[in-house]
Amino acid sequence: MKALENRPGEATCAWLLDDEGWNLAQSRGPVRFGCCQQAKQSTWTTLPDDRHDRMPIGRFAMKAGRLLLALVLGACTEYSLNEGSDVTGGGTPDILVDPSLVSAVHCNPTAHEITISNTGDGDLTIYSVELEGDGWAFGGVATPFTLAPGASAHLEITGTTGSATLYIRSNDPDEPESQVPLKASADQPPTVRITSPSDGEVLPIGGLVTFRAEISDDVDLPEELLLTWNSDVDGELSSDSAAPDGTSTVAWGSGHSSGEHTITLSATDSCENQNADSVDICQEGGYTVDELDIDNWHFEGDASWDGVENWLQLTTPVTFTVGTAFEVDHLVTGNNVDIRFLFYIGGGTGADGISLTALDMDRWQTYLGGTGCGIGYGGDASCTEGPALPGWSLEVDTYYNEEADPTPDDHLAFTVDGDVDDPVTWTTLPEMEDTGWHEMQVSVTEDHLLVIIDGVTYFDTSIPALDAFPASVGFTAATGSLTNYHLIDALEVTEYVCSQ
């Protein structure tokens, strides 16, 4: 562009026209626009080609012809236009748009504020504000408008999801068009994954199991999410928040219903988007001695709970006594049960023995069976008056009663309905008296009996099929003319309610 100088006492006012004769100050092109305050006369200068007709100032449509560029000059006072200078009107405007980029995650249509500021020392004219793209809305603003140096204007745009651009065109000589990229995505629900227990896991009785999960969200911190652990059988388990590392845990111990459960962890974020994960588990039924509530046990005869040693004491070394203890709060299925416990026999003169009994509560009348050879559960024999307890019993007999016992040795016998002199099956045992604590494991599953004592299998045999019945599990013991302590510890009863 050729240097343009005004005459002394005059100023220059300039408009830049495109090749169609339109005022480029209102187009999208990088055009600078300057204006004098008062026009005195009009002069035309055509750059660089003077083959085209001239027009008076103020008219922006050119006559037919190919005009590459026309500069319309108007003379006035006090201003000058020098080669290499921006075309300004005293001072230079400088536009600042804040923020220069909007990137957000939205739950619902969300408003964002765009601030236009003039940080220069000349008036800033905003010619147009336009929005192009998807997922954003702009109510519009009356243009043009002018911001004095230091002034600001605020625009509100609303986003849902999508990408758009906000175009702001002004007389800033260095940045005639400001672009603000706009990007909005929809909020995503949290991610939830239960890592323990595994799907289909069978949980043992008595043990403390910890359920664990991992949680995250695209916006919210893990500890800000609303969490709920739930069992479809037992209801809500916990609503504690997650740890900052995104882990969530809940303890599963005693007191839960036996059988199948669907365990679900749900997480809800600040947009109320929810996600969940579930696993199916099965809780074996039963109880352990460490969890015993003394109020749930029924004691008769000499039996009692030793609160110092925390074990069941069935008899003391007193002659012709009997003691029984049955857990009456938790009934199990009598033909499908697994029982572990410790027993001790000794400290007396040598009689009579101890039994594990599954008492049939459909036919139950009493908790106390016969003394002596009845060992607290039996009857229907000449050596005891009974009564016999319905159900099944597994006895450890340490005294030989000739009229009832199959052997003079210590022995193990399985009987039904207290028939002490007619066992279903029996076997001899090593010395059980005054030889310390012994561990017994018993498994009764319909027509099969498994008994292990101190790691040695004594029964692993078929038996006549047992009918299912609601059973109260307990222990019995008795003395006769000879005596012993009969003690039980570390009881664990498992009802097979889960598929094995």
C-alpha positions, 0 to 999 in steps of 0.5 A: 500500500502506498504511503498516504499523507494528509494535507496540513490542517486536514485528517484522513478517514478511510474505509477498506472495500472488497472487490465487490464494493462492500465495507470489509469492516463488517465482513469476516476478513482481517480488515482495519477500519478507521474514521475521522470525526467530521468530514470536510470534503471527499476525495477518491483514491483507487489502489492499485488500479484506476481503471474503475469509476469512483464513488462519493464517500458513504456509498459502498456499492461499486459500479460494474467493473473489476476493482481489486481494492478501493480506499475512500478518503475523506478529509477532516481535521486533527488526524493523520494516516502514515505509512505502516500505521494502524488505522485508528481513531486516537488510541488502540483497542485490545480485545480480551475474551475470557474464557478462551475455551469452554470444555465441560461435562453437563448433566443438563443444559448449563449456562456459561459466561463469556466476558469480553473486555477492552484492555487497550486505550482506545474504544473497542467496537464489537461488530457481531457475535455469532454462534456456529455448531451443535449443542450450544445456544446463544440468545444474541446481543444487539450489535454493534456496541462499544466498550470504552478502555477498561470496560467489559461485557458479559455474554451467556451461552448455554450448552447441552452436548456437542461442539460449536464456535463463538465468533466475536468480530471487533475493531481490534487491529491485531485480532479482528475476529476472536474465536471461542471453541465450545465443547460439551459432553454428557455426564457419564454414570460412575463405573462400579466393579465388585472385586470380592467375593467372586460371583457364585462364591460360597461363604463359610459360617462364622468367618468375617468376609470383606466385600470389596469394590472399585469405583470411579467417575468422569467428574466426581471424586470417589468419596463424593459418590453416593454408595449403597451395598445391598443384599436382596435378602437382608437389605442394606448392608452399608452406605459408607463413602468410598476411600479417596483411592476409589475402593469401597469395602463392607464387612460381612460376618455373623447374623446374615441369612443363610442361603443365596444372596444377590449382593449389589453395590450402586453408585450415584454421581452429582448428576444423579446418574447411577450404575451398579454391579452385582454378584451372587453368593451363597451363605452356608447356614449354621453358627460357631461357638465363638458367636454363641448367645447363651440365651439361645441355648437350652440347658438341662440337668448338670449342663452349664456354660462356663463363662470363664473357660468359654466352653460347654460343661455337660457333667461334673464328676458326680455320680448318676447325673446327666446334662444336655445343652441344645442350641434352640435359636438356629434349626438346621436340616437334620439330614444335611449338616456338617458339625465340627467341635472339640470334646474332652472326657476325663478327670473322674473315675471313668464313665460314661460318655458323650453324644452329639445329637440332632434333635427332631423338633417335629417330634420333640418332647424333652431335652433330657434323655437317660442316665448311665448307658443312655449318655443323656440321649438314649432309652429303650434299653435295660440299662437306662430308663430313658426317655429316648430323644428322637433324631440321630445321635453319635456317641463316644462311649467310654464305659462298657455296659454289657447289656447295651454296648457292642464292645468293651473298648471305647467306641463310636456308635451312630444311633437313630431315635435314642436306640442305644442298644441297637446302633446303625453302625459302630467302631472301636476307638483308642483311649478317649479318657484323660487324653486331652482335647479331641477334634471331631468332624461329622457330616450327615448327608441323607444316606451317608455318614462321615466321622473324623476324629483327630484326623482319623476317619472312623466312618465313611459309610452309607446309612439308611436314608434319613428323612429331612427334619428340623433339627436342634443340634446339641450335646448330651452326657451322663455318669453312673456309678463312675464319673467324668467331666464331659466338655465341649468347645469350638463348636461349628455347625454348618447347614448345607444350604448351598450347592456343593 
